[in-house]
């Protein structure tokens, strides 16, 4: 029996769930209607055609990523919290983020987080080129880490595996190191460790080293996660 009441937000949520799980190719108006228990004409009434629906999902993703905010008592803590939240949000939406990128809206999606990072590096006392370099270094850390994660997840099983490669001998007679490297990494802990170390180094007092550009762009392929 078809539903008698349906909201646009419910349609978008169901469509986003389909794209998150299976990619944009799995999103058809008929399948979406079946998921919602309604008629296809009701879907069209709420969101228009499929292209309009995809545009609405892109706008929704831009808004959700833009709503990320910091937490913590110090600028360093707040920057780390922003980085951790952004990584989690991007990991949860790879297909949706790719759609944003394909429509040329990547920079718009990341602008609110960039502004939040700017606020925190200013609060830490950084200005100008050094502040810009810090903001972009954090962004590159997040995107680069995600790319490595995705590559590991998609890679075929390796032979020999890490558990067979690391011994006390290959680890320079450090058996504890060998055991640790033989275990699968914990991406969440590893990311937190690496981004915290990066942020602490970037915010540390001292003059920036010479010869470093502060205005390199981070747009382009790396956002296609």
ABEGO torsion letter per residue (X at the ends): XBBABBBAAAAAAAAAAAAAAAEAAABBAAAAAAAAGBBAAAAAAAAEBAAAAAAAAAAAAAAAAAABBBBEABAAAAAAAAAAAAAAAAAAAAAAAAAAAAAGAAAAAAAAAAAAAAAAAAAAGBBEAAAAAAAAAAAAAAAAAAAAAAAAAABBBBOBBAAAABBAAAAGGBAAAAAAAABBBBAAAAAAAAAAAAAAAAABBEBBBBGBBAABBABEAAABX
